[in-house]
Amino acid sequence: MAVIGALAAMLLAVVGGVKRKQYIYNTQAEMAQLQTAIERYKSAYGFYPPSNAKSALTNQLYYELTGTTNTGTAYQSLDGSPPPVPLASVQPTFGVGGFMNCTKTGAGEDSTKARNFLPDLKPKQTSFFTNADTGVQGVNILVSSVGGPDQTYKPLLDLPDINPWRYNSSNPTNNPGAYDLWVQLVIGGKTNLICNWSKQVQINNPLP
């Protein structure tokens, strides 16, 4: 029995290590996808997508990278993802007056048209979020598709299994003049920082 118990413990450790590597691999692939989209955005507009100066955690990167249409009362994503974001909700939610990657209805033919820089975005890479602090009802944010993955990690208002990509282009501390992009995965009680300023996964980094 003791031998069987020892073998089982070894097997669990091996399986746990394989799962951790898979979580990290998938998340790094998603980060590379976002980085490519961000660089395409910069090539098109001449600047990086704006960020939420008040919170890197709840940012408008989803809307800037997928593109929007200003209907006059709300912003609608080009990919049709519901719901539309009322114009009045953008400032209290994201700290900006509007989205830059936007097509305005009724504008002239020579006006800039919005573009979707993330055409291959998967459903699990976005999440619907309601800001309880401001009372704003429902916006979409980019998240890690693997979640926490530990259910105990709830970085966003104690909402389970929602782990947003943090983004900061207004005052990045690790990539001055560009942007910081990062996410924390909590696996087996340890945090694993995946970020665009280091190729190495950082264990138990104090970032949230």
Secondary structure, DSSP 4 states (H G I P E B T S, - for coil): -HHHHHHHHHHHHHHHHHHHHHHHHHHHHHHHHHHHHHHHHHHHHSSPPP--TT-SSS-SHHHHHH-EEE-SSEEEETT-PSPPEEHHHHHHHHSSSS-SSEEETT--TTSPPP--S-TT--GGGEEEEEETTTTEEEEEEEB-TT--BSTT--TTTT-TT--BPEEE-SS-SSSTTS-EEEEEEEETTEEEEEETTEEEEEET-S--
